[in-house]
């Protein structure tokens, strides 16, 4: 093979900005973030909706079996309680009195490491 046929990465090329994460990327990113990520909430709602559709179809096919209807009711209650919990979690996180106190990094750098261990 000739040298022209092989490609070598050019180190002087500027790095391309990373593309925005898609839906799956937002789901994975939500693992490392506190609170309710909109992608997780959407995934939860879609999953509950599909489960309810499936249970409704199963109830119809089983001639409205009481056990399937009970599962459908439990699913609806669980979906409602999860939606309420996410709403309350978002409401609490957005309150200014729940924000962590600001940390002065300059004061932490001035203090030697030995003194901070002794204070504890």
N, CA, C and O atoms as a GROMACS GRO file, in nm:
protein
  480
    1UNK      N    1   0.084  -0.118   0.000
    1UNK     CA    2   0.000   0.000   0.000
    1UNK      C    3   0.088   0.124   0.000
    1UNK      O    4   0.194   0.127   0.063
    2UNK      N    5   0.044   0.222  -0.070
    2UNK     CA    6   0.120   0.346  -0.073
    2UNK      C    7   0.083   0.434   0.045
    2UNK      O    8  -0.018   0.412   0.111
    3UNK      N    9   0.167   0.532   0.070
    3UNK     CA   10   0.143   0.623   0.181
    3UNK      C   11   0.020   0.708   0.157
    3UNK      O   12  -0.048   0.748   0.252
    4UNK      N   13  -0.010   0.736   0.033
    4UNK     CA   14  -0.126   0.820   0.001
    4UNK      C   15  -0.256   0.745   0.028
    4UNK      O   16  -0.358   0.807   0.055
    5UNK      N   17  -0.252   0.611   0.021
    5UNK     CA   18  -0.374   0.533   0.041
    5UNK      C   19  -0.412   0.523   0.188
    5UNK      O   20  -0.529   0.510   0.222
    6UNK      N   21  -0.313   0.530   0.275
    6UNK     CA   22  -0.344   0.521   0.418
    6UNK      C   23  -0.377   0.660   0.470
    6UNK      O   24  -0.317   0.760   0.431
    7UNK      N   25  -0.472   0.664   0.557
    7UNK     CA   26  -0.511   0.794   0.613
    7UNK      C   27  -0.464   0.802   0.757
    7UNK      O   28  -0.475   0.707   0.833
    8UNK      N   29  -0.412   0.915   0.790
    8UNK     CA   30  -0.367   0.941   0.926
    8UNK      C   31  -0.449   1.056   0.981
    8UNK      O   32  -0.476   1.153   0.911
    9UNK      N   33  -0.489   1.046   1.105
    9UNK     CA   34  -0.566   1.157   1.161
    9UNK      C   35  -0.477   1.281   1.174
    9UNK      O   36  -0.362   1.272   1.216
   10UNK      N   37  -0.531   1.392   1.138
   10UNK     CA   38  -0.458   1.517   1.146
   10UNK      C   39  -0.480   1.574   1.286
   10UNK      O   40  -0.593   1.595   1.328
   11UNK      N   41  -0.371   1.600   1.356
   11UNK     CA   42  -0.382   1.647   1.493
   11UNK      C   43  -0.413   1.795   1.501
   11UNK      O   44  -0.459   1.843   1.605
   12UNK      N   45  -0.389   1.870   1.393
   12UNK     CA   46  -0.411   2.013   1.396
   12UNK      C   47  -0.555   2.052   1.368
   12UNK      O   48  -0.591   2.169   1.382
   13UNK      N   49  -0.639   1.956   1.329
   13UNK     CA   50  -0.779   1.989   1.300
   13UNK      C   51  -0.850   2.028   1.428
   13UNK      O   52  -0.832   1.964   1.532
   14UNK      N   53  -0.931   2.132   1.422
   14UNK     CA   54  -1.008   2.167   1.542
   14UNK      C   55  -1.114   2.061   1.570
   14UNK      O   56  -1.170   2.001   1.478
   15UNK      N   57  -1.139   2.039   1.695
   15UNK     CA   58  -1.239   1.939   1.730
   15UNK      C   59  -1.377   1.992   1.699
   15UNK      O   60  -1.407   2.110   1.720
   16UNK      N   61  -1.460   1.906   1.650
   16UNK     CA   62  -1.596   1.944   1.616
   16UNK      C   63  -1.679   1.950   1.744
   16UNK      O   64  -1.661   1.867   1.833
   17UNK      N   65  -1.768   2.048   1.754
   17UNK     CA   66  -1.854   2.050   1.872
   17UNK      C   67  -1.944   1.928   1.873
   17UNK      O   68  -1.995   1.886   1.769
   18UNK      N   69  -1.964   1.873   1.990
   18UNK     CA   70  -2.046   1.752   2.000
   18UNK      C   71  -2.190   1.786   1.969
   18UNK      O   72  -2.242   1.890   2.008
   19UNK      N   73  -2.253   1.695   1.899
   19UNK     CA   74  -2.394   1.714   1.866
   19UNK      C   75  -2.478   1.701   1.991
   19UNK      O   76  -2.437   1.638   2.089
   20UNK      N   77  -2.595   1.762   1.988
   20UNK     CA   78  -2.684   1.751   2.102
   20UNK      C   79  -2.726   1.606   2.119
   20UNK      O   80  -2.748   1.533   2.023
   21UNK      N   81  -2.737   1.568   2.244
   21UNK     CA   82  -2.774   1.430   2.274
   21UNK      C   83  -2.919   1.405   2.232
   21UNK      O   84  -3.005   1.492   2.251
   22UNK      N   85  -2.945   1.290   2.178
   22UNK     CA   86  -3.082   1.254   2.142
   22UNK      C   87  -3.159   1.211   2.264
   22UNK      O   88  -3.117   1.233   2.378
   23UNK      N   89  -3.272   1.149   2.240
   23UNK     CA   90  -3.359   1.106   2.349
   23UNK      C   91  -3.289   1.006   2.439
   23UNK      O   92  -3.297   1.016   2.561
   24UNK      N   93  -3.222   0.909   2.379
   24UNK     CA   94  -3.152   0.807   2.458
   24UNK      C   95  -3.036   0.871   2.534
   24UNK      O   96  -3.009   0.835   2.648
   25UNK      N   97  -2.968   0.965   2.472
   25UNK     CA   98  -2.860   1.036   2.540
   25UNK      C   99  -2.909   1.113   2.661
   25UNK      O  100  -2.842   1.117   2.764
   26UNK      N  101  -3.026   1.175   2.648
   26UNK     CA  102  -3.084   1.246   2.762
   26UNK      C  103  -3.123   1.150   2.874
   26UNK      O  104  -3.110   1.182   2.992
   27UNK      N  105  -3.171   1.031   2.836
   27UNK     CA  106  -3.205   0.931   2.939
   27UNK      C  107  -3.081   0.887   3.015
   27UNK      O  108  -3.084   0.875   3.137
   28UNK      N  109  -2.972   0.863   2.943
   28UNK     CA  110  -2.849   0.820   3.008
   28UNK      C  111  -2.792   0.934   3.093
   28UNK      O  112  -2.743   0.911   3.203
   29UNK      N  113  -2.800   1.056   3.041
   29UNK     CA  114  -2.749   1.172   3.115
   29UNK      C  115  -2.828   1.195   3.243
   29UNK      O  116  -2.773   1.245   3.342
   30UNK      N  117  -2.955   1.158   3.243
   30UNK     CA  118  -3.039   1.182   3.360
   30UNK      C  119  -2.996   1.099   3.481
   30UNK      O  120  -3.032   1.131   3.594
   31UNK      N  121  -2.921   0.993   3.457
   31UNK     CA  122  -2.874   0.910   3.568
   31UNK      C  123  -2.780   0.991   3.658
   31UNK      O  124  -2.775   0.970   3.779
   32UNK      N  125  -2.706   1.083   3.598
   32UNK     CA  126  -2.606   1.160   3.671
   32UNK      C  127  -2.657   1.296   3.717
   32UNK      O  128  -2.580   1.373   3.774
   33UNK      N  129  -2.783   1.327   3.693
   33UNK     CA  130  -2.839   1.456   3.732
   33UNK      C  131  -2.949   1.436   3.835
   33UNK      O  132  -3.027   1.341   3.825
   34UNK      N  133  -2.955   1.523   3.933
   34UNK     CA  134  -3.064   1.512   4.030
   34UNK      C  135  -3.195   1.563   3.970
   34UNK      O  136  -3.194   1.645   3.879
   35UNK      N  137  -3.303   1.515   4.022
   35UNK     CA  138  -3.433   1.567   3.980
   35UNK      C  139  -3.494   1.491   3.865
   35UNK      O  140  -3.445   1.385   3.824
   36UNK      N  141  -3.601   1.547   3.815
   36UNK     CA  142  -3.677   1.484   3.708
   36UNK      C  143  -3.638   1.544   3.574
   36UNK      O  144  -3.671   1.659   3.544
   37UNK      N  145  -3.568   1.468   3.495
   37UNK     CA  146  -3.530   1.509   3.361
   37UNK      C  147  -3.652   1.496   3.271
   37UNK      O  148  -3.724   1.397   3.281
   38UNK      N  149  -3.678   1.593   3.183
   38UNK     CA  150  -3.796   1.584   3.094
   38UNK      C  151  -3.797   1.458   3.008
   38UNK      O  152  -3.905   1.406   2.976
   39UNK      N  153  -3.681   1.408   2.969
   39UNK     CA  154  -3.676   1.286   2.888
   39UNK      C  155  -3.725   1.166   2.969
   39UNK      O  156  -3.793   1.079   2.915
   40UNK      N  157  -3.690   1.160   3.095
   40UNK     CA  158  -3.734   1.049   3.180
   40UNK      C  159  -3.884   1.056   3.202
   40UNK      O  160  -3.953   0.954   3.200
   41UNK      N  161  -3.935   1.176   3.224
   41UNK     CA  162  -4.079   1.193   3.244
   41UNK      C  163  -4.155   1.152   3.118
   41UNK      O  164  -4.258   1.086   3.126
   42UNK      N  165  -4.102   1.190   3.001
   42UNK     CA  166  -4.168   1.152   2.876
   42UNK      C  167  -4.164   1.001   2.858
   42UNK      O  168  -4.264   0.941   2.818
   43UNK      N  169  -4.051   0.939   2.886
   43UNK     CA  170  -4.039   0.793   2.873
   43UNK      C  171  -4.136   0.723   2.968
   43UNK      O  172  -4.199   0.624   2.932
   44UNK      N  173  -4.148   0.776   3.091
   44UNK     CA  174  -4.241   0.718   3.188
   44UNK      C  175  -4.385   0.728   3.137
   44UNK      O  176  -4.461   0.631   3.144
   45UNK      N  177  -4.422   0.845   3.087
   45UNK     CA  178  -4.559   0.864   3.038
   45UNK      C  179  -4.590   0.776   2.918
   45UNK      O  180  -4.699   0.720   2.908
   46UNK      N  181  -4.495   0.763   2.827
   46UNK     CA  182  -4.516   0.678   2.709
   46UNK      C  183  -4.531   0.532   2.752
   46UNK      O  184  -4.617   0.460   2.701
   47UNK      N  185  -4.447   0.487   2.844
   47UNK     CA  186  -4.455   0.348   2.891
   47UNK      C  187  -4.587   0.320   2.961
   47UNK      O  188  -4.649   0.216   2.938
   48UNK      N  189  -4.631   0.412   3.047
   48UNK     CA  190  -4.760   0.392   3.113
   48UNK      C  191  -4.875   0.393   3.013
   48UNK      O  192  -4.967   0.313   3.024
   49UNK      N  193  -4.869   0.482   2.915
   49UNK     CA  194  -4.975   0.487   2.814
   49UNK      C  195  -4.982   0.356   2.736
   49UNK      O  196  -5.090   0.303   2.713
   50UNK      N  197  -4.866   0.305   2.696
   50UNK     CA  198  -4.865   0.178   2.622
   50UNK      C  199  -4.912   0.062   2.709
   50UNK      O  200  -4.979  -0.029   2.660
   51UNK      N  201  -4.877   0.064   2.837
   51UNK     CA  202  -4.924  -0.040   2.928
   51UNK      C  203  -5.076  -0.035   2.943
   51UNK      O  204  -5.142  -0.138   2.944
   52UNK      N  205  -5.131   0.085   2.954
   52UNK     CA  206  -5.276   0.100   2.966
   52UNK      C  207  -5.346   0.054   2.839
   52UNK      O  208  -5.450  -0.012   2.845
   53UNK      N  209  -5.290   0.088   2.723
   53UNK     CA  210  -5.348   0.039   2.598
   53UNK      C  211  -5.346  -0.113   2.592
   53UNK      O  212  -5.444  -0.176   2.550
   54UNK      N  213  -5.236  -0.173   2.633
   54UNK     CA  214  -5.225  -0.318   2.632
   54UNK      C  215  -5.325  -0.382   2.727
   54UNK      O  216  -5.391  -0.480   2.693
   55UNK      N  217  -5.336  -0.327   2.847
   55UNK     CA  218  -5.431  -0.382   2.943
   55UNK      C  219  -5.576  -0.362   2.899
   55UNK      O  220  -5.661  -0.448   2.922
   56UNK      N  221  -5.604  -0.250   2.834
   56UNK     CA  222  -5.739  -0.228   2.784
   56UNK      C  223  -5.772  -0.330   2.674
   56UNK      O  224  -5.882  -0.386   2.673
   57UNK      N  225  -5.678  -0.354   2.584
   57UNK     CA  226  -5.699  -0.454   2.480
   57UNK      C  227  -5.715  -0.593   2.541
   57UNK      O  228  -5.799  -0.672   2.496
   58UNK      N  229  -5.636  -0.624   2.641
   58UNK     CA  230  -5.647  -0.754   2.708
   58UNK      C  231  -5.781  -0.767   2.779
   58UNK      O  232  -5.842  -0.874   2.777
   59UNK      N  233  -5.826  -0.659   2.841
   59UNK     CA  234  -5.957  -0.663   2.907
   59UNK      C  235  -6.068  -0.687   2.805
   59UNK      O  236  -6.162  -0.762   2.831
   60UNK      N  237  -6.058  -0.624   2.690
   60UNK     CA  238  -6.158  -0.643   2.585
   60UNK      C  239  -6.156  -0.787   2.535
   60UNK      O  240  -6.262  -0.848   2.516
   61UNK      N  241  -6.037  -0.841   2.513
   61UNK     CA  242  -6.025  -0.978   2.462
   61UNK      C  243  -6.068  -1.083   2.563
   61UNK      O  244  -6.111  -1.192   2.524
   62UNK      N  245  -6.058  -1.053   2.691
   62UNK     CA  246  -6.098  -1.150   2.795
   62UNK      C  247  -6.240  -1.124   2.845
   62UNK      O  248  -6.279  -1.173   2.950
   63UNK      N  249  -6.315  -1.047   2.769
   63UNK     CA  250  -6.454  -1.015   2.801
   63UNK      C  251  -6.464  -0.946   2.937
   63UNK      O  252  -6.545  -0.983   3.022
   64UNK      N  253  -6.378  -0.846   2.956
   64UNK     CA  254  -6.377  -0.760   3.074
   64UNK      C  255  -6.357  -0.840   3.203
   64UNK      O  256  -6.430  -0.824   3.301
   65UNK      N  257  -6.257  -0.923   3.201
   65UNK     CA  258  -6.219  -1.001   3.318
   65UNK      C  259  -6.187  -0.907   3.434
   65UNK      O  260  -6.117  -0.807   3.417
   66UNK      N  261  -6.238  -0.940   3.552
   66UNK     CA  262  -6.221  -0.850   3.667
   66UNK      C  263  -6.076  -0.838   3.709
   66UNK      O  264  -6.036  -0.734   3.762
   67UNK      N  265  -5.996  -0.940   3.688
   67UNK     CA  266  -5.855  -0.934   3.726
   67UNK      C  267  -5.778  -0.837   3.635
   67UNK      O  268  -5.692  -0.762   3.682
   68UNK      N  269  -5.810  -0.840   3.508
   68UNK     CA  270  -5.745  -0.747   3.414
   68UNK      C  271  -5.791  -0.604   3.442
   68UNK      O  272  -5.711  -0.511   3.435
   69UNK      N  273  -5.919  -0.588   3.474
   69UNK     CA  274  -5.970  -0.455   3.508
   69UNK      C  275  -5.903  -0.402   3.636
   69UNK      O  276  -5.876  -0.283   3.647
   70UNK      N  277  -5.878  -0.492   3.731
   70UNK     CA  278  -5.808  -0.451   3.852
   70UNK      C  279  -5.666  -0.406   3.820
   70UNK      O  280  -5.618  -0.305   3.872
   71UNK      N  281  -5.598  -0.481   3.734
   71UNK     CA  282  -5.463  -0.440   3.692
   71UNK      C  283  -5.466  -0.305   3.621
   71UNK      O  284  -5.377  -0.222   3.639
   72UNK      N  285  -5.569  -0.285   3.539
   72UNK     CA  286  -5.584  -0.157   3.469
   72UNK      C  287  -5.603  -0.044   3.569
   72UNK      O  288  -5.544   0.064   3.554
   73UNK      N  289  -5.684  -0.066   3.671
   73UNK     CA  290  -5.706   0.036   3.774
   73UNK      C  291  -5.580   0.066   3.853
   73UNK      O  292  -5.550   0.182   3.881
   74UNK      N  293  -5.506  -0.038   3.890
   74UNK     CA  294  -5.381  -0.020   3.964
   74UNK      C  295  -5.281   0.058   3.879
   74UNK      O  296  -5.209   0.144   3.930
   75UNK      N  297  -5.276   0.027   3.750
   75UNK     CA  298  -5.185   0.098   3.661
   75UNK      C  299  -5.221   0.245   3.651
   75UNK      O  300  -5.133   0.332   3.654
   76UNK      N  301  -5.350   0.275   3.640
   76UNK     CA  302  -5.393   0.414   3.634
   76UNK      C  303  -5.358   0.489   3.763
   76UNK      O  304  -5.313   0.603   3.758
   77UNK      N  305  -5.379   0.424   3.877
   77UNK     CA  306  -5.344   0.488   4.004
   77UNK      C  307  -5.193   0.508   4.018
   77UNK      O  308  -5.148   0.612   4.068
   78UNK      N  309  -5.115   0.411   3.974
   78UNK     CA  310  -4.970   0.424   3.981
   78UNK      C  311  -4.922   0.536   3.890
   78UNK      O  312  -4.835   0.614   3.930
   79UNK      N  313  -4.977   0.545   3.770
   79UNK     CA  314  -4.939   0.652   3.677
   79UNK      C  315  -4.973   0.788   3.737
   79UNK      O  316  -4.892   0.881   3.730
   80UNK      N  317  -5.091   0.800   3.794
   80UNK     CA  318  -5.130   0.926   3.856
   80UNK      C  319  -5.040   0.964   3.972
   80UNK      O  320  -5.003   1.080   3.987
   81UNK      N  321  -5.006   0.866   4.055
   81UNK     CA  322  -4.919   0.896   4.170
   81UNK      C  323  -4.777   0.932   4.125
   81UNK      O  324  -4.713   1.018   4.186
   82UNK      N  325  -4.728   0.867   4.021
   82UNK     CA  326  -4.596   0.901   3.969
   82UNK      C  327  -4.595   1.041   3.909
   82UNK      O  328  -4.500   1.117   3.930
   83UNK      N  329  -4.700   1.076   3.836
   83UNK     CA  330  -4.709   1.211   3.779
   83UNK      C  331  -4.715   1.316   3.890
   83UNK      O  332  -4.652   1.421   3.880
   84UNK      N  333  -4.791   1.287   3.995
   84UNK     CA  334  -4.800   1.380   4.108
   84UNK      C  335  -4.663   1.395   4.176
   84UNK      O  336  -4.623   1.506   4.209
   85UNK      N  337  -4.592   1.283   4.196
   85UNK     CA  338  -4.461   1.287   4.260
   85UNK      C  339  -4.362   1.369   4.179
   85UNK      O  340  -4.287   1.450   4.235
   86UNK      N  341  -4.360   1.351   4.048
   86UNK     CA  342  -4.269   1.427   3.963
   86UNK      C  343  -4.303   1.576   3.968
   86UNK      O  344  -4.214   1.660   3.972
   87UNK      N  345  -4.432   1.608   3.970
   87UNK     CA  346  -4.474   1.747   3.979
   87UNK      C  347  -4.428   1.809   4.111
   87UNK      O  348  -4.377   1.921   4.112
   88UNK      N  349  -4.446   1.738   4.221
   88UNK     CA  350  -4.402   1.789   4.352
   88UNK      C  351  -4.251   1.800   4.360
   88UNK      O  352  -4.198   1.895   4.417
   89UNK      N  353  -4.180   1.704   4.304
   89UNK     CA  354  -4.034   1.708   4.304
   89UNK      C  355  -3.984   1.830   4.228
   89UNK      O  356  -3.892   1.898   4.273
   90UNK      N  357  -4.044   1.857   4.114
   90UNK     CA  358  -4.006   1.974   4.035
   90UNK      C  359  -4.039   2.102   4.110
   90UNK      O  360  -3.961   2.198   4.109
   91UNK      N  361  -4.153   2.105   4.174
   91UNK     CA  362  -4.195   2.223   4.249
   91UNK      C  363  -4.098   2.251   4.365
   91UNK      O  364  -4.063   2.367   4.389
   92UNK      N  365  -4.056   2.148   4.436
   92UNK     CA  366  -3.965   2.166   4.549
   92UNK      C  367  -3.826   2.207   4.502
   92UNK      O  368  -3.762   2.291   4.565
   93UNK      N  369  -3.780   2.150   4.392
   93UNK     CA  370  -3.646   2.183   4.343
   93UNK      C  371  -3.637   2.326   4.293
   93UNK      O  372  -3.529   2.386   4.298
   94UNK      N  373  -3.745   2.382   4.245
   94UNK     CA  374  -3.742   2.517   4.189
   94UNK      C  375  -3.758   2.625   4.295
   94UNK      O  376  -3.748   2.743   4.262
   95UNK      N  377  -3.782   2.589   4.419
   95UNK     CA  378  -3.795   2.689   4.525
   95UNK      C  379  -3.657   2.744   4.560
   95UNK      O  380  -3.562   2.667   4.576
   96UNK      N  381  -3.644   2.876   4.573
   96UNK     CA  382  -3.512   2.934   4.602
   96UNK      C  383  -3.457   2.897   4.739
   96UNK      O  384  -3.335   2.893   4.756
   97UNK      N  385  -3.543   2.869   4.836
   97UNK     CA  386  -3.492   2.834   4.968
   97UNK      C  387  -3.435   2.693   4.973
   97UNK      O  388  -3.375   2.654   5.074
   98UNK      N  389  -3.451   2.615   4.867
   98UNK     CA  390  -3.394   2.480   4.861
   98UNK      C  391  -3.261   2.476   4.789
   98UNK      O  392  -3.201   2.369   4.775
   99UNK      N  393  -3.213   2.590   4.744
   99UNK     CA  394  -3.085   2.594   4.675
   99UNK      C  395  -2.972   2.578   4.777
   99UNK      O  396  -2.983   2.627   4.889
  100UNK      N  397  -2.865   2.510   4.740
  100UNK     CA  398  -2.753   2.496   4.833
  100UNK      C  399  -2.686   2.631   4.855
  100UNK      O  400  -2.687   2.716   4.766
  101UNK      N  401  -2.626   2.651   4.971
  101UNK     CA  402  -2.559   2.779   4.995
  101UNK      C  403  -2.438   2.792   4.904
  101UNK      O  404  -2.372   2.693   4.872
  102UNK      N  405  -2.408   2.914   4.862
  102UNK     CA  406  -2.291   2.932   4.774
  102UNK      C  407  -2.163   2.902   4.850
  102UNK      O  408  -2.150   2.934   4.969
  103UNK      N  409  -2.069   2.842   4.781
  103UNK     CA  410  -1.940   2.807   4.841
  103UNK      C  411  -1.836   2.904   4.788
  103UNK      O  412  -1.824   2.923   4.667
  104UNK      N  413  -1.762   2.966   4.878
  104UNK     CA  414  -1.655   3.057   4.840
  104UNK      C  415  -1.529   2.974   4.818
  104UNK      O  416  -1.466   2.931   4.914
  105UNK      N  417  -1.494   2.952   4.692
  105UNK     CA  418  -1.379   2.868   4.660
  105UNK      C  419  -1.247   2.933   4.699
  105UNK      O  420  -1.150   2.864   4.727
  106UNK      N  421  -1.243   3.067   4.703
  106UNK     CA  422  -1.119   3.134   4.741
  106UNK      C  423  -1.082   3.104   4.885
  106UNK      O  424  -0.965   3.086   4.917
  107UNK      N  425  -1.181   3.099   4.972
  107UNK     CA  426  -1.151   3.072   5.113
  107UNK      C  427  -1.106   2.927   5.132
  107UNK      O  428  -1.030   2.899   5.225
  108UNK      N  429  -1.152   2.837   5.048
  108UNK     CA  430  -1.109   2.697   5.059
  108UNK      C  431  -0.966   2.679   5.013
  108UNK      O  432  -0.893   2.595   5.066
  109UNK      N  433  -0.925   2.757   4.913
  109UNK     CA  434  -0.789   2.744   4.861
  109UNK      C  435  -0.686   2.804   4.956
  109UNK      O  436  -0.572   2.759   4.959
  110UNK      N  437  -0.725   2.906   5.033
  110UNK     CA  438  -0.631   2.971   5.124
  110UNK      C  439  -0.597   2.883   5.243
  110UNK      O  440  -0.488   2.895   5.299
  111UNK      N  441  -0.686   2.796   5.282
  111UNK     CA  442  -0.667   2.714   5.401
  111UNK      C  443  -0.582   2.592   5.367
  111UNK      O  444  -0.612   2.522   5.270
  112UNK      N  445  -0.478   2.564   5.445
  112UNK     CA  446  -0.399   2.443   5.420
  112UNK      C  447  -0.482   2.318   5.448
  112UNK      O  448  -0.577   2.320   5.526
  113UNK      N  449  -0.444   2.210   5.383
  113UNK     CA  450  -0.519   2.085   5.395
  113UNK      C  451  -0.511   2.030   5.537
  113UNK      O  452  -0.608   1.970   5.584
  114UNK      N  453  -0.398   2.048   5.606
  114UNK     CA  454  -0.383   1.994   5.742
  114UNK      C  455  -0.480   2.061   5.839
  114UNK      O  456  -0.535   1.994   5.927
  115UNK      N  457  -0.502   2.190   5.824
  115UNK     CA  458  -0.592   2.261   5.914
  115UNK      C  459  -0.736   2.215   5.897
  115UNK      O  460  -0.811   2.203   5.994
  116UNK      N  461  -0.775   2.189   5.772
  116UNK     CA  462  -0.913   2.146   5.750
  116UNK      C  463  -0.938   2.008   5.811
  116UNK      O  464  -1.049   1.979   5.854
  117UNK      N  465  -0.836   1.924   5.814
  117UNK     CA  466  -0.853   1.792   5.876
  117UNK      C  467  -0.861   1.803   6.027
  117UNK      O  468  -0.936   1.729   6.091
  118UNK      N  469  -0.785   1.895   6.085
  118UNK     CA  470  -0.786   1.912   6.230
  118UNK      C  471  -0.918   1.970   6.278
  118UNK      O  472  -0.964   1.938   6.387
  119UNK      N  473  -0.980   2.056   6.197
  119UNK     CA  474  -1.106   2.119   6.237
  119UNK      C  475  -1.219   2.018   6.246
  119UNK      O  476  -1.312   2.036   6.324
  120UNK      N  477  -1.211   1.915   6.169
  120UNK     CA  478  -1.316   1.813   6.170
  120UNK      C  479  -1.303   1.732   6.295
  120UNK      O  480  -1.381   1.640   6.318
   0.00000   0.00000   0.00000
